[in-house]
């Protein structure tokens, strides 16, 4: 199963690279047909100078350096830890109740044993249901935070790119690094981190 997943991921990565190359080559041909001033990595700006048409942002850096993202991530991790702690404490309590009951030994009647077992099962089901409900709620909260963050990032990049004029702004990071080569001069992560921190600072 794992081998199949690895093969699938490799095929997917190759497909993404091929599609990007085909799309870029196609775009390049179209631009060349309109103007001979366009090259593989640059285009002429209004002043006649060359400007990059591609830039990239490192998502790992955004996760680690944008204060808002770190705070939301910390909140989610804290809630997840609380859920796990409550879950473990509940089971420890059930085990303690079971141990106390069994200490009665031979004095326990069959009816009492059956009643206790049924009660224990119900309590276990309640513990499991509580954990599942809280985990589901946390997952929904995480999805909303991610959706809001993606919208904020897209809106910010749209505004940021008004002056820069990039044709493509790509994302790179763990699990997304399908580019075989990256020119560090096209890395705009520092600008984006600073801009997002300024945009989403508590004061604002």
C-alpha positions in Angstrom: 0.0 0.0 0.0 2.8 2.4 1.0 4.7 1.5 -2.2 1.7 2.3 -4.3 1.3 5.7 -2.6 4.9 6.5 -3.2 4.6 5.7 -6.9 1.4 7.7 -7.1 3.1 10.7 -5.4 6.0 10.5 -7.8 3.7 10.3 -10.8 1.7 13.3 -9.5 4.9 15.3 -8.9 6.1 14.6 -12.5 2.7 15.4 -13.9 2.6 18.8 -12.1 6.1 19.6 -13.4 5.2 18.7 -16.9 2.0 20.7 -16.8 3.8 23.7 -15.4 6.5 23.4 -18.2 3.9 23.0 -20.9 1.9 26.0 -19.5 4.9 28.1 -19.2 6.2 27.2 -22.7 2.8 27.9 -24.1 2.6 31.3 -22.3 6.1 32.1 -23.5 5.2 31.4 -27.1 2.1 33.6 -26.8 4.1 36.4 -25.3 6.9 36.0 -27.9 4.3 36.3 -30.7 3.1 39.6 -29.2 6.5 41.0 -28.4 10.1 39.9 -28.9 11.0 41.7 -25.6 9.9 38.8 -23.4 12.4 36.2 -22.2 12.0 33.1 -20.1 12.3 34.9 -16.7 11.9 38.6 -17.4 9.7 41.0 -19.3 10.0 44.7 -19.9 8.3 47.1 -17.6 6.8 50.5 -18.6 10.2 52.1 -18.3 11.8 49.6 -20.7 13.8 47.8 -18.0 13.6 44.1 -17.3 11.5 42.7 -14.4 11.0 39.1 -13.2 7.7 37.5 -14.3 8.0 34.7 -11.7 8.4 34.8 -7.9 7.9 32.3 -5.1 6.9 32.2 -1.5 8.0 29.6 1.1 5.0 28.5 3.0 7.1 26.9 5.7 8.5 30.3 6.5 5.0 31.8 6.6 4.0 29.2 9.1 7.0 29.8 11.3 7.4 33.6 11.1 4.0 35.1 10.6 2.8 35.9 14.2 -0.9 35.4 13.4 -0.4 32.0 12.0 1.9 30.9 14.9 -0.7 32.1 17.4 -3.6 30.3 15.7 -1.5 27.2 15.4 -0.6 27.3 19.1 -4.3 27.7 20.0 -5.2 24.6 18.0 -2.4 22.6 19.4 -3.4 23.6 23.0 -7.0 22.6 22.4 -5.9 19.3 20.9 -3.7 18.6 24.0 -6.7 19.4 26.3 -8.8 16.9 24.4 -6.2 14.2 24.7 -5.6 15.0 28.4 -9.4 14.9 29.2 -9.7 11.6 27.3 -6.9 10.0 29.2 -8.1 11.3 32.6 -11.6 10.0 31.9 -10.3 6.5 31.2 -8.0 6.5 34.2 -11.1 7.4 36.3 -13.0 4.5 34.8 -10.2 2.2 35.5 -10.1 3.4 39.1 -13.8 2.7 39.5 -13.4 -0.7 38.0 -10.5 -1.5 40.3 -12.6 -0.3 43.4 -15.5 -2.5 42.3 -13.4 -5.6 41.8 -11.9 -5.3 45.2 -15.2 -6.5 46.7 -14.3 -9.9 45.3 -16.6 -12.7 46.1 -19.2 -10.5 47.6 -20.1 -9.2 44.1 -23.4 -10.8 42.9 -23.9 -11.7 39.2 -26.6 -9.0 38.9 -24.2 -6.4 40.4 -21.5 -7.5 38.0 -23.7 -7.2 35.0 -25.1 -3.8 36.1 -21.6 -2.5 36.6 -20.3 -3.8 33.3 -23.3 -2.2 31.5 -22.6 1.1 33.3 -18.9 0.9 32.4 -19.6 0.4 28.7 -22.0 3.4 28.7 -19.4 5.6 30.3 -16.8 4.5 27.8 -19.1 5.3 25.0 -19.7 8.7 26.4 -16.0 9.4 26.7 -15.4 8.3 23.1 -18.4 10.4 21.9 -17.1 13.4 23.8 -13.7 13.1 22.3 -15.0 12.6 18.8 -17.4 15.6 19.0 -14.6 17.9 20.4 -12.1 16.7 17.8 -14.7 17.4 15.0 -15.3 20.9 16.3 -11.6 21.5 16.5 -11.1 20.3 12.9 -13.8 22.6 11.7 -12.2 25.5 13.6 -8.8 24.6 12.0 -10.4 24.5 8.5 -12.0 27.9 9.0 -8.7 29.4 10.2 -6.9 27.9 7.2 -9.6 29.2 4.8 -9.4 32.7 6.3 -5.6 32.7 6.1 -5.6 31.6 2.5 -8.0 34.4 1.6 -5.9 36.9 3.5 -2.8 35.7 1.7 -4.4 35.8 -1.7 -5.8 39.3 -1.1 -2.4 40.5 0.2 -0.5 39.1 -2.8 -3.0 40.6 -5.2 -2.4 44.0 -3.6 1.3 43.4 -3.3 1.6 42.5 -7.0 0.1 45.7 -8.2 3.5 47.3 -8.0 5.6 44.2 -8.7 3.8 43.0 -11.8 4.7 39.3 -11.5 2.9 37.0 -13.9 3.2 34.0 -11.5 3.7 33.8 -7.7 4.3 30.2 -6.8 4.1 28.5 -3.5 6.9 26.1 -2.3 7.3 24.1 0.9 7.1 20.7 2.6 5.1 18.4 0.3 4.8 21.1 -2.4 8.3 21.4 -3.6 8.0 20.3 -7.2 10.4 22.9 -8.6 13.8 21.3 -9.3 15.6 24.6 -9.2 14.8 27.9 -7.5 16.7 31.1 -8.0 16.9 32.8 -4.6 16.7 36.2 -6.1 13.0 35.4 -7.0 12.2 34.6 -3.3 9.8 37.2 -2.0 9.0 35.4 1.3 10.7 38.1 3.5 8.5 40.8 1.9 5.4 38.7 2.4 6.2 37.8 6.0 6.8 41.4 6.9 3.7 42.5 5.1 1.4 39.9 6.7 2.8 40.7 10.2 2.1 44.4 9.6 -1.4 43.7 8.2 -2.5 41.4 10.9 -0.7 42.9 13.9 -3.0 43.1 17.1 -3.0 46.9 16.8 -4.7 46.6 13.4 
